[in-house]
Amino acid sequence: MQFEVTEDFIDHIQVLIANEDDSALREILSGEHHADIAEVFDEIHGEEAAYLVRLLDSEQTSEALMELDEDVREKLLFNLTPQEIADEVQEMDTDDAVDMIAELDDHIQRAVIDQIEDAEHKADIREMLLYDENSAGGLMAKELIKVKETWTVAGCVREMRRQAEEVTRVHSIYVVTKEDELIGRLSLKDLLTSTAQTKISEIYIPKVDAVNVNDPAEDVAKLMQKYDLEAIPVVDDMKKLLGRITIDDIVDFIKDEADKDYQMAAGITGEAEADDTIVELVRARLPWLVLGLIGSLGAVNIMQAFDGALSSHPELFFFTPLVAAVAGNVGVQSSAIIVQGLANDNVKGSLFNRLLKEVGLSLLNGVALGVLVIIFGVVFDFGILVSITIAAAMLSVIIVASLVGTFVPIILDKRGIDPAIATGPFITTSNDIFGILLFFSIAKLILGF
């Protein structure tokens, strides 16, 4: 029967916790998948979840903790002592342990690490906390299978059995020198079909993709995507094998980056969550709203400069929102395509050729929309000259907006700034201003007010 977390089930769990009915709780939850346990943690209060963490086996709860959102996990960990957190950490792979410890305050981090009994695990965690979280070192786990090139197949198998006790999943077998320098990988098929006395140096595969511990996480993700890798080894500048990065860590990183880019494109700074406090949400949203307000005030000033059009051609003002909307939409479309291309490393060739392509595309779109505007003006009797003015302004606005939407993300990316910032209010506001300025300038040129 599939485990299902219903409202009645959660109420029952909370009653059992309140009554401290440990035997009933163990009977219900012990043996369930850690993802189901995480769902229970997510639905109850932090102190109740902490009670279950103390009650259930750490092998089960440690994995459940890593399934939780950071804010939920933070509330749960607040109710645990450093020793209790250390008990969970000792059951985790180093990458997960570091991720969780990094979320704690500095003094709690030190207290938790001091309580870890496994000296090697403790040393690995301390080392990995020094790496940037968005680097290969910040993503890697220390748990892996490595064999020496000088071993025989028989000795290799014995050593692999010992190492495998600390590794959750064996993706690859790495071959190293006596100095732990990565020199290749070992095929399981070759290992099984070779004689017991065959040396590993005779059967290993020397070609192996690896990343440097300081490489950006984005580069690691692109490499693993390009070669469809489930895991990739991490080495230092001396080619010494330090750890490995598995596909699940890369998927989590890509998801986090996508969330950040989506929020940035929507005009939200930081990592805002739906259940954040009002103050945190205001801090995340207000800066871009202020930018939009400043841009709108700039557009108002531009319109005031053309106040002569109000008396001579009042119908122009009916089309102001249309021109501004088209400018914003075209800019967002262009920037979204470029930002996506930059993220996927698909933006190739010179900037001039890219801009030239956008001009050609804009001309086609602009002419098509311009014809529709002229037809609309004729049908509703706005006058052919006014209709041509609006169509010409729209064509110009589309070209400029597409160029801005293309040029700005590329320049930001070249300067090391996240180009996703260009797909939201920044592009919309700037193109609104350009659009209105072009609209009234072209109208003044054609209509002569």
The 8 nearest C-alpha neighbors of each residue, nearest first, counted from 0:
[[1, 2, 3, 31, 4, 32, 27, 35],
 [2, 0, 3, 4, 35, 31, 32, 5],
 [1, 3, 0, 4, 35, 31, 32, 5],
 [4, 2, 5, 1, 35, 8, 0, 38],
 [3, 5, 8, 9, 2, 39, 6, 38],
 [6, 4, 8, 7, 3, 9, 10, 39],
 [5, 7, 9, 8, 10, 4, 11, 42],
 [6, 8, 10, 5, 9, 11, 4, 12],
 [9, 7, 5, 11, 6, 10, 4, 12],
 [8, 10, 12, 6, 11, 7, 13, 5],
 [11, 9, 7, 13, 8, 12, 6, 14],
 [10, 12, 8, 14, 9, 13, 7, 15],
 [13, 11, 9, 15, 14, 10, 16, 8],
 [12, 14, 16, 10, 15, 11, 17, 9],
 [13, 15, 17, 11, 16, 12, 18, 10],
 [16, 14, 18, 12, 20, 13, 17, 19],
 [15, 17, 19, 13, 18, 14, 12, 20],
 [16, 18, 14, 15, 19, 13, 20, 47],
 [19, 17, 15, 16, 20, 14, 13, 21],
 [20, 18, 16, 17, 21, 15, 14, 24],
 [19, 21, 15, 18, 23, 22, 16, 24],
 [20, 22, 24, 23, 19, 25, 54, 16],
 [23, 21, 25, 24, 20, 26, 27, 19],
 [22, 24, 26, 25, 21, 20, 27, 15],
 [25, 23, 21, 27, 26, 22, 28, 20],
 [26, 24, 29, 22, 28, 27, 23, 21],
 [25, 27, 23, 24, 28, 29, 22, 21],
 [26, 28, 24, 25, 29, 23, 31, 30],
 [29, 27, 25, 31, 26, 24, 30, 36],
 [30, 28, 25, 31, 26, 27, 55, 24],
 [29, 31, 28, 32, 59, 27, 26, 33],
 [32, 30, 29, 28, 33, 35, 36, 2],
 [31, 33, 35, 34, 36, 30, 59, 63],
 [32, 34, 63, 36, 35, 59, 62, 37],
 [35, 33, 37, 32, 36, 63, 38, 66],
 [36, 34, 38, 37, 33, 32, 39, 31],
 [35, 37, 33, 39, 38, 34, 63, 40],
 [38, 36, 63, 40, 34, 35, 39, 66],
 [37, 39, 41, 35, 36, 40, 34, 42],
 [38, 40, 36, 42, 41, 37, 35, 43],
 [41, 39, 37, 48, 38, 42, 43, 36],
 [40, 42, 38, 39, 43, 37, 71, 67],
 [41, 43, 39, 40, 38, 44, 9, 4],
 [44, 42, 40, 41, 47, 48, 39, 45],
 [45, 43, 47, 46, 48, 42, 40, 41],
 [44, 46, 75, 48, 74, 47, 49, 43],
 [45, 47, 49, 48, 44, 78, 50, 75],
 [48, 46, 50, 44, 49, 45, 43, 51],
 [49, 47, 45, 51, 40, 50, 46, 44],
 [48, 50, 52, 46, 47, 51, 75, 78],
 [51, 49, 47, 53, 48, 52, 54, 46],
 [52, 50, 54, 48, 53, 49, 55, 47],
 [51, 53, 49, 54, 50, 55, 60, 48],
 [54, 52, 50, 51, 55, 49, 83, 56],
 [55, 53, 51, 52, 50, 56, 21, 25],
 [56, 54, 52, 51, 53, 57, 60, 29],
 [55, 57, 58, 59, 60, 54, 52, 53],
 [56, 58, 60, 59, 61, 87, 55, 90],
 [59, 57, 56, 61, 60, 90, 62, 87],
 [58, 60, 57, 56, 61, 33, 62, 63],
 [59, 61, 63, 57, 62, 58, 52, 64],
 [62, 60, 87, 64, 63, 57, 58, 59],
 [61, 63, 65, 64, 60, 59, 33, 66],
 [62, 64, 33, 37, 60, 66, 61, 65],
 [65, 63, 61, 62, 66, 67, 60, 37],
 [64, 66, 62, 63, 67, 61, 95, 99],
 [65, 67, 63, 64, 37, 34, 62, 68],
 [68, 66, 65, 64, 72, 37, 71, 69],
 [67, 69, 71, 70, 72, 66, 65, 41],
 [68, 70, 72, 71, 73, 67, 102, 99],
 [69, 71, 73, 72, 68, 74, 67, 272],
 [72, 70, 74, 73, 68, 69, 67, 75],
 [71, 73, 75, 69, 74, 70, 67, 76],
 [72, 74, 70, 76, 71, 75, 69, 77],
 [75, 73, 77, 45, 71, 72, 76, 70],
 [74, 76, 45, 72, 77, 73, 78, 49],
 [77, 75, 79, 73, 78, 74, 72, 84],
 [78, 76, 74, 75, 79, 73, 45, 80],
 [77, 79, 76, 75, 46, 49, 45, 80],
 [80, 78, 76, 77, 83, 49, 84, 81],
 [79, 81, 83, 82, 84, 78, 77, 76],
 [82, 80, 111, 84, 83, 110, 85, 79],
 [81, 83, 85, 80, 84, 114, 111, 86],
 [84, 82, 86, 80, 85, 81, 79, 87],
 [83, 85, 81, 87, 86, 82, 88, 80],
 [86, 84, 88, 82, 111, 87, 83, 115],
 [87, 85, 83, 84, 89, 88, 82, 57],
 [88, 86, 61, 84, 85, 89, 90, 57],
 [89, 87, 85, 91, 96, 90, 86, 84],
 [88, 90, 86, 87, 91, 85, 115, 117],
 [91, 89, 88, 87, 58, 61, 57, 92],
 [92, 90, 88, 96, 89, 95, 93, 61],
 [93, 91, 95, 94, 96, 140, 142, 90],
 [92, 94, 96, 140, 95, 97, 141, 91],
 [93, 95, 140, 97, 96, 92, 139, 98],
 [96, 94, 98, 97, 93, 92, 91, 99],
 [97, 95, 93, 99, 88, 94, 98, 91],
 [96, 98, 100, 94, 99, 95, 101, 124],
 [99, 97, 95, 101, 96, 100, 94, 102],
 [98, 100, 96, 101, 97, 102, 95, 103],
 [99, 101, 97, 102, 103, 98, 108, 96],
 [100, 102, 98, 99, 103, 97, 128, 108],
 [101, 103, 100, 99, 104, 98, 73, 69],
 [104, 102, 100, 101, 108, 107, 105, 99],
 [103, 105, 107, 106, 108, 102, 101, 100],
 [104, 106, 108, 107, 103, 109, 101, 110],
 [105, 107, 109, 108, 104, 110, 103, 111],
 [106, 108, 110, 104, 109, 105, 111, 103],
 [109, 107, 105, 111, 106, 110, 103, 100],
 [108, 110, 112, 106, 107, 111, 113, 105],
 [109, 111, 107, 113, 108, 112, 81, 106],
 [112, 110, 81, 108, 114, 85, 113, 109],
 [113, 111, 109, 114, 115, 110, 108, 121],
 [112, 114, 110, 111, 115, 109, 121, 116],
 [113, 115, 111, 112, 82, 85, 116, 110],
 [116, 114, 112, 85, 113, 117, 121, 89],
 [115, 117, 118, 114, 121, 89, 113, 120],
 [118, 116, 120, 119, 115, 121, 89, 122],
 [117, 119, 121, 120, 116, 122, 115, 123],
 [120, 118, 122, 121, 117, 123, 124, 116],
 [121, 119, 123, 117, 122, 118, 124, 93],
 [120, 122, 118, 124, 119, 123, 117, 115],
 [121, 123, 119, 125, 124, 120, 118, 126],
 [124, 122, 126, 120, 121, 125, 119, 127],
 [125, 123, 127, 121, 126, 122, 97, 128],
 [124, 126, 122, 128, 123, 127, 121, 129],
 [127, 125, 123, 124, 128, 129, 122, 130],
 [126, 128, 124, 129, 130, 125, 123, 137],
 [129, 127, 125, 130, 126, 124, 97, 101],
 [128, 130, 127, 126, 131, 125, 137, 136],
 [131, 129, 137, 136, 127, 128, 132, 134],
 [130, 132, 134, 133, 137, 129, 136, 128],
 [133, 131, 137, 134, 130, 138, 136, 135],
 [134, 132, 216, 131, 137, 215, 135, 138],
 [133, 135, 215, 216, 137, 136, 131, 214],
 [134, 136, 212, 138, 137, 216, 214, 213],
 [137, 135, 212, 134, 139, 138, 130, 213],
 [136, 138, 132, 134, 130, 135, 131, 139],
 [139, 137, 135, 136, 244, 94, 134, 248],
 [140, 138, 244, 243, 136, 242, 94, 137],
 [139, 141, 94, 93, 242, 243, 142, 244],
 [140, 142, 242, 93, 143, 243, 241, 139],
 [141, 143, 166, 140, 165, 242, 92, 93],
 [144, 142, 166, 141, 145, 242, 243, 169],
 [143, 145, 172, 162, 173, 159, 163, 146],
 [146, 144, 173, 172, 174, 143, 175, 147],
 [147, 145, 174, 175, 173, 155, 148, 144],
 [146, 148, 175, 149, 150, 176, 174, 177],
 [147, 149, 200, 199, 150, 176, 174, 175],
 [148, 150, 147, 200, 199, 198, 151, 176],
 [151, 149, 147, 148, 198, 199, 155, 154],
 [150, 152, 198, 154, 196, 197, 153, 199],
 [151, 153, 155, 195, 154, 197, 196, 198],
 [154, 152, 195, 156, 155, 151, 196, 157],
 [155, 153, 157, 151, 156, 152, 150, 158],
 [154, 156, 152, 158, 153, 157, 150, 151],
 [157, 155, 159, 153, 158, 154, 152, 160],
 [158, 156, 154, 160, 155, 159, 153, 161],
 [157, 159, 161, 155, 160, 156, 154, 162],
 [158, 160, 156, 162, 161, 157, 163, 155],
 [161, 159, 163, 157, 158, 162, 156, 164],
 [160, 162, 158, 159, 163, 164, 157, 165],
 [163, 161, 159, 164, 160, 165, 144, 158],
 [162, 164, 166, 160, 165, 161, 159, 144],
 [163, 165, 162, 166, 161, 160, 167, 159],
 [164, 166, 163, 162, 142, 167, 161, 143],
 [167, 165, 163, 142, 168, 164, 143, 169],
 [166, 168, 165, 169, 163, 164, 92, 142],
 [169, 167, 166, 170, 163, 143, 171, 165],
 [168, 170, 171, 166, 167, 144, 143, 163],
 [171, 169, 168, 230, 229, 172, 245, 143],
 [172, 170, 169, 173, 144, 184, 230, 185],
 [171, 173, 144, 185, 184, 145, 174, 170],
 [174, 172, 184, 145, 183, 185, 146, 171],
 [173, 175, 146, 183, 184, 145, 147, 182],
 [176, 174, 181, 179, 180, 147, 182, 148],
 [175, 177, 179, 180, 178, 147, 148, 181],
 [176, 178, 179, 147, 175, 180, 148, 149],
 [177, 179, 176, 180, 239, 175, 181, 147],
 [180, 178, 175, 176, 239, 177, 240, 181],
 [179, 181, 239, 175, 176, 238, 178, 240],
 [182, 180, 175, 240, 239, 238, 183, 174],
 [181, 183, 175, 174, 205, 180, 176, 184],
 [184, 182, 205, 174, 207, 204, 206, 181],
 [183, 185, 173, 174, 204, 172, 203, 207],
 [184, 186, 203, 172, 204, 173, 187, 174],
 [185, 187, 189, 188, 190, 184, 203, 172],
 [186, 188, 190, 189, 191, 185, 172, 192],
 [187, 189, 191, 186, 190, 192, 193, 185],
 [190, 188, 186, 192, 187, 191, 193, 202],
 [189, 191, 187, 188, 193, 192, 186, 152],
 [192, 190, 188, 189, 193, 187, 194, 152],
 [193, 191, 189, 190, 188, 194, 187, 195],
 [194, 192, 190, 191, 189, 197, 195, 152],
 [195, 193, 197, 196, 192, 152, 191, 153],
 [194, 196, 153, 152, 197, 193, 151, 154],
 [197, 195, 151, 194, 152, 198, 153, 193],
 [198, 196, 151, 194, 152, 195, 193, 199],
 [199, 197, 151, 200, 201, 150, 152, 149],
 [198, 200, 148, 201, 202, 151, 150, 203],
 [199, 201, 148, 198, 202, 203, 149, 150],
 [200, 202, 199, 198, 203, 197, 148, 204],
 [203, 201, 199, 200, 189, 204, 198, 185],
 [202, 204, 185, 184, 200, 199, 201, 205],
 [203, 205, 184, 183, 206, 185, 202, 186],
 [206, 204, 183, 182, 203, 207, 184, 174],
 [205, 207, 204, 183, 208, 184, 182, 203],
 [206, 208, 183, 184, 205, 209, 204, 182],
 [209, 207, 231, 206, 210, 232, 183, 222],
 [208, 210, 232, 233, 231, 207, 234, 211],
 [211, 209, 233, 234, 212, 232, 214, 219],
 [210, 212, 234, 214, 213, 235, 233, 236],
 [211, 213, 136, 135, 235, 233, 214, 234],
 [214, 212, 211, 134, 135, 136, 215, 130],
 [213, 215, 211, 135, 134, 212, 216, 210],
 [216, 214, 134, 217, 218, 135, 133, 213],
 [215, 217, 134, 219, 133, 218, 135, 220],
 [218, 216, 220, 215, 219, 221, 133, 134],
 [219, 217, 221, 216, 220, 215, 222, 214],
 [218, 220, 216, 222, 217, 221, 223, 215],
 [219, 221, 217, 223, 218, 222, 249, 224],
 [222, 220, 224, 218, 219, 223, 225, 217],
 [223, 221, 225, 219, 224, 220, 218, 226],
 [224, 222, 228, 220, 226, 225, 227, 221],
 [223, 225, 227, 221, 222, 226, 220, 228],
 [226, 224, 222, 223, 227, 221, 228, 220],
 [225, 227, 223, 228, 224, 222, 221, 208],
 [228, 226, 224, 223, 225, 229, 222, 230],
 [229, 227, 223, 230, 226, 224, 231, 246],
 [228, 230, 246, 245, 227, 170, 231, 223],
 [231, 229, 245, 228, 244, 246, 170, 243],
 [230, 232, 244, 243, 209, 245, 233, 208],
 [233, 231, 243, 209, 242, 244, 210, 234],
 [234, 232, 210, 242, 243, 241, 212, 211],
 [235, 233, 240, 211, 238, 239, 241, 212],
 [234, 236, 238, 237, 239, 212, 211, 241],
 [235, 237, 238, 234, 211, 239, 212, 213],
 [236, 238, 235, 239, 180, 234, 240, 181],
 [239, 237, 234, 235, 180, 236, 181, 240],
 [238, 240, 180, 234, 179, 237, 235, 181],
 [239, 241, 234, 181, 180, 179, 242, 233],
 [242, 240, 234, 233, 239, 141, 235, 243],
 [243, 241, 141, 233, 140, 139, 232, 240],
 [242, 244, 232, 139, 233, 231, 140, 245],
 [243, 245, 139, 231, 230, 140, 138, 232],
 [246, 244, 230, 247, 248, 229, 243, 231],
 [245, 247, 249, 229, 248, 230, 250, 244],
 [248, 246, 250, 249, 245, 251, 229, 244],
 [249, 247, 251, 246, 250, 245, 252, 138],
 [248, 250, 252, 246, 251, 247, 220, 253],
 [251, 249, 247, 253, 252, 248, 254, 246],
 [252, 250, 254, 248, 249, 253, 255, 247],
 [251, 253, 249, 255, 250, 254, 256, 248],
 [254, 252, 256, 250, 255, 251, 257, 249],
 [253, 255, 257, 251, 252, 256, 250, 258],
 [256, 254, 258, 252, 257, 253, 251, 259],
 [255, 257, 259, 253, 258, 254, 260, 252],
 [256, 258, 254, 260, 259, 255, 261, 253],
 [257, 259, 255, 261, 256, 260, 254, 262],
 [258, 260, 256, 262, 257, 261, 263, 255],
 [261, 259, 263, 257, 419, 262, 258, 264],
 [260, 262, 258, 264, 263, 259, 257, 265],
 [263, 261, 265, 267, 259, 264, 260, 258],
 [262, 264, 260, 266, 267, 265, 261, 420],
 [263, 265, 423, 422, 261, 262, 266, 419],
 [266, 264, 262, 423, 263, 267, 261, 424],
 [265, 267, 263, 264, 287, 423, 424, 262],
 [268, 266, 284, 263, 262, 283, 265, 269],
 [269, 267, 283, 263, 284, 266, 270, 262],
 [270, 268, 271, 283, 267, 259, 263, 262],
 [269, 271, 259, 272, 268, 262, 283, 267],
 [270, 272, 269, 280, 283, 275, 273, 279],
 [271, 273, 275, 274, 270, 280, 70, 276],
 [272, 274, 275, 271, 280, 276, 277, 270],
 [273, 275, 272, 276, 271, 277, 280, 70],
 [276, 274, 272, 273, 279, 280, 277, 271],
 [275, 277, 279, 278, 280, 274, 281, 273],
 [276, 278, 280, 279, 281, 275, 282, 274],
 [277, 279, 281, 276, 280, 282, 275, 283],
 [280, 278, 282, 276, 277, 281, 275, 283],
 [279, 281, 283, 277, 282, 278, 284, 276],
 [282, 280, 278, 284, 283, 285, 279, 277],
 [281, 283, 279, 280, 284, 285, 278, 286],
 [284, 282, 268, 280, 267, 281, 269, 285],
 [285, 283, 267, 281, 282, 286, 287, 280],
 [284, 286, 288, 281, 287, 282, 289, 283],
 [287, 285, 289, 288, 284, 290, 283, 282],
 [286, 288, 290, 289, 266, 285, 284, 291],
 [287, 289, 291, 285, 290, 286, 292, 284],
 [290, 288, 292, 286, 287, 291, 285, 293],
 [291, 289, 287, 293, 288, 292, 294, 286],
 [292, 290, 288, 294, 289, 293, 428, 295],
 [291, 293, 289, 295, 294, 290, 288, 296],
 [294, 292, 296, 290, 295, 291, 289, 297],
 [293, 295, 297, 291, 292, 296, 428, 290],
 [294, 296, 298, 292, 297, 293, 291, 299],
 [297, 295, 299, 293, 298, 294, 292, 300],
 [296, 298, 294, 300, 295, 299, 293, 301],
 [297, 299, 295, 301, 432, 296, 300, 294],
 [300, 298, 296, 302, 297, 301, 303, 295],
 [301, 299, 303, 297, 302, 298, 296, 304],
 [300, 302, 298, 304, 299, 303, 297, 436],
 [301, 303, 299, 305, 304, 300, 298, 306],
 [304, 302, 300, 306, 305, 301, 299, 307],
 [303, 305, 301, 302, 306, 300, 307, 299],
 [306, 304, 302, 303, 307, 308, 439, 301],
 [307, 305, 303, 308, 309, 304, 302, 310],
 [308, 306, 305, 309, 310, 448, 311, 304],
 [307, 309, 312, 311, 306, 310, 305, 448],
 [310, 308, 313, 307, 306, 312, 311, 316],
 [309, 311, 308, 312, 313, 307, 306, 448],
 [310, 312, 308, 309, 313, 448, 307, 314],
 [311, 313, 308, 314, 309, 310, 315, 448],
 [314, 312, 309, 315, 316, 310, 311, 308],
 [315, 313, 316, 312, 317, 318, 381, 309],
 [316, 314, 313, 317, 318, 312, 319, 308],
 [315, 317, 319, 318, 314, 313, 309, 320],
 [316, 318, 315, 314, 319, 320, 313, 321],
 [317, 319, 321, 316, 315, 320, 322, 314],
 [318, 320, 316, 322, 321, 317, 323, 315],
 [321, 319, 323, 322, 318, 324, 317, 316],
 [322, 320, 318, 324, 319, 323, 325, 317],
 [321, 323, 325, 319, 324, 320, 326, 434],
 [324, 322, 431, 320, 326, 321, 325, 434],
 [325, 323, 327, 321, 326, 322, 320, 328],
 [326, 324, 328, 322, 327, 323, 329, 321],
 [327, 325, 323, 329, 430, 324, 400, 328],
 [326, 328, 427, 324, 330, 325, 430, 329],
 [329, 327, 325, 331, 330, 326, 324, 332],
 [330, 328, 332, 326, 331, 327, 401, 400],
 [331, 329, 404, 400, 401, 327, 333, 328],
 [330, 332, 334, 328, 422, 329, 333, 335],
 [333, 331, 329, 335, 330, 334, 328, 336],
 [334, 332, 404, 330, 336, 401, 335, 331],
 [333, 335, 404, 337, 331, 405, 422, 336],
 [334, 336, 338, 332, 337, 333, 422, 331],
 [337, 335, 339, 333, 334, 338, 340, 332],
 [336, 338, 340, 334, 339, 335, 341, 405],
 [339, 337, 341, 335, 340, 336, 334, 418],
 [338, 340, 342, 336, 337, 341, 335, 343],
 [339, 341, 345, 337, 343, 346, 338, 342],
 [340, 342, 344, 338, 343, 339, 346, 337],
 [341, 343, 339, 340, 344, 338, 345, 217],
 [342, 344, 340, 345, 341, 339, 221, 346],
 [345, 343, 341, 342, 346, 340, 347, 221],
 [344, 346, 340, 343, 347, 341, 342, 339],
 [347, 345, 340, 341, 344, 348, 337, 343],
 [346, 348, 345, 349, 344, 353, 350, 340],
 [349, 347, 350, 346, 352, 353, 351, 345],
 [350, 348, 351, 352, 353, 347, 354, 346],
 [349, 351, 353, 352, 354, 348, 406, 409],
 [352, 350, 354, 349, 353, 355, 348, 356],
 [353, 351, 355, 354, 349, 350, 356, 348],
 [352, 354, 350, 356, 351, 355, 357, 349],
 [355, 353, 357, 351, 356, 352, 350, 402],
 [356, 354, 352, 358, 357, 353, 351, 359],
 [355, 357, 353, 359, 354, 358, 352, 360],
 [356, 358, 354, 360, 355, 359, 361, 401],
 [359, 357, 361, 355, 356, 360, 398, 362],
 [360, 358, 362, 356, 361, 357, 355, 363],
 [359, 361, 357, 363, 358, 362, 356, 364],
 [362, 360, 358, 364, 398, 359, 363, 365],
 [363, 361, 365, 359, 360, 364, 366, 358],
 [362, 364, 360, 366, 361, 365, 367, 359],
 [365, 363, 361, 367, 362, 366, 368, 360],
 [364, 366, 394, 362, 368, 367, 363, 361],
 [365, 367, 369, 363, 368, 364, 362, 370],
 [366, 368, 364, 370, 365, 369, 363, 371],
 [369, 367, 371, 365, 370, 366, 364, 372],
 [368, 370, 390, 366, 372, 371, 367, 365],
 [371, 369, 373, 367, 372, 368, 366, 374],
 [370, 372, 368, 374, 369, 373, 375, 367],
 [373, 371, 375, 369, 374, 370, 390, 376],
 [374, 372, 386, 376, 370, 375, 371, 377],
 [373, 375, 371, 377, 372, 376, 378, 370],
 [374, 376, 372, 378, 373, 377, 371, 379],
 [377, 375, 381, 373, 386, 379, 374, 378],
 [376, 378, 380, 374, 379, 375, 373, 381],
 [377, 379, 375, 376, 380, 374, 381, 373],
 [380, 378, 376, 377, 381, 375, 382, 374],
 [379, 381, 377, 382, 378, 376, 383, 375],
 [382, 380, 376, 379, 377, 385, 386, 383],
 [383, 381, 380, 385, 384, 386, 377, 376],
 [382, 384, 386, 385, 387, 377, 381, 376],
 [385, 383, 387, 386, 382, 388, 446, 445],
 [384, 386, 388, 382, 387, 383, 389, 381],
 [387, 385, 373, 383, 389, 376, 388, 384],
 [388, 386, 390, 384, 385, 389, 391, 383],
 [389, 387, 385, 391, 386, 390, 442, 392],
 [388, 390, 392, 386, 387, 391, 393, 385],
 [389, 391, 369, 387, 393, 388, 392, 372],
 [392, 390, 394, 388, 393, 389, 387, 395],
 [393, 391, 438, 389, 395, 390, 394, 396],
 [392, 394, 396, 390, 391, 395, 389, 397],
 [393, 395, 365, 391, 397, 392, 396, 390],
 [396, 394, 392, 398, 393, 397, 399, 391],
 [395, 397, 393, 399, 434, 394, 398, 326],
 [396, 398, 400, 394, 395, 399, 361, 326],
 [399, 397, 361, 395, 401, 396, 400, 358],
 [398, 400, 402, 396, 401, 397, 403, 395],
 [401, 399, 330, 403, 397, 402, 326, 398],
 [400, 402, 404, 330, 398, 403, 333, 399],
 [401, 403, 405, 399, 404, 400, 406, 398],
 [402, 404, 400, 406, 405, 401, 407, 399],
 [405, 403, 334, 330, 333, 401, 402, 406],
 [404, 406, 402, 334, 403, 333, 407, 401],
 [405, 407, 403, 409, 402, 408, 404, 410],
 [406, 408, 410, 409, 403, 405, 404, 411],
 [409, 407, 418, 411, 410, 421, 406, 412],
 [408, 410, 412, 406, 411, 407, 413, 405],
 [411, 409, 413, 407, 412, 408, 406, 414],
 [412, 410, 416, 408, 414, 413, 409, 418],
 [411, 413, 415, 409, 416, 414, 410, 418],
 [414, 412, 410, 411, 415, 409, 416, 408],
 [415, 413, 411, 412, 416, 410, 409, 417],
 [414, 416, 412, 413, 411, 417, 418, 410],
 [417, 415, 411, 412, 414, 418, 413, 420],
 [416, 418, 419, 412, 420, 415, 411, 408],
 [419, 417, 408, 420, 412, 411, 421, 338],
 [420, 418, 421, 260, 417, 422, 264, 338],
 [419, 421, 418, 263, 422, 264, 417, 423],
 [422, 420, 419, 418, 426, 425, 423, 408],
 [423, 421, 264, 331, 334, 419, 420, 335],
 [422, 424, 264, 265, 425, 266, 421, 426],
 [425, 423, 427, 426, 428, 266, 291, 287],
 [426, 424, 428, 423, 427, 421, 429, 422],
 [425, 427, 429, 424, 428, 421, 423, 430],
 [426, 428, 327, 424, 430, 425, 429, 431],
 [429, 427, 431, 425, 430, 294, 426, 424],
 [430, 428, 426, 432, 431, 427, 425, 433],
 [429, 431, 433, 432, 427, 326, 428, 327],
 [430, 432, 323, 434, 428, 429, 433, 327],
 [431, 433, 298, 429, 430, 434, 435, 436],
 [434, 432, 430, 436, 431, 435, 437, 429],
 [433, 435, 431, 437, 396, 432, 436, 323],
 [434, 436, 438, 432, 437, 433, 431, 439],
 [435, 437, 433, 434, 438, 439, 440, 432],
 [438, 436, 440, 434, 435, 439, 441, 433],
 [439, 437, 392, 435, 441, 436, 440, 434],
 [438, 440, 442, 441, 436, 437, 443, 435],
 [439, 441, 437, 443, 442, 438, 436, 444],
 [440, 442, 444, 443, 439, 438, 437, 392],
 [443, 441, 439, 445, 444, 440, 446, 388],
 [444, 442, 447, 440, 446, 441, 448, 445],
 [443, 445, 441, 442, 447, 446, 440, 448],
 [446, 444, 442, 443, 447, 441, 388, 384],
 [445, 447, 443, 442, 448, 444, 384, 385],
 [446, 448, 443, 444, 445, 442, 308, 441],
 [447, 443, 446, 308, 307, 311, 312, 444]]
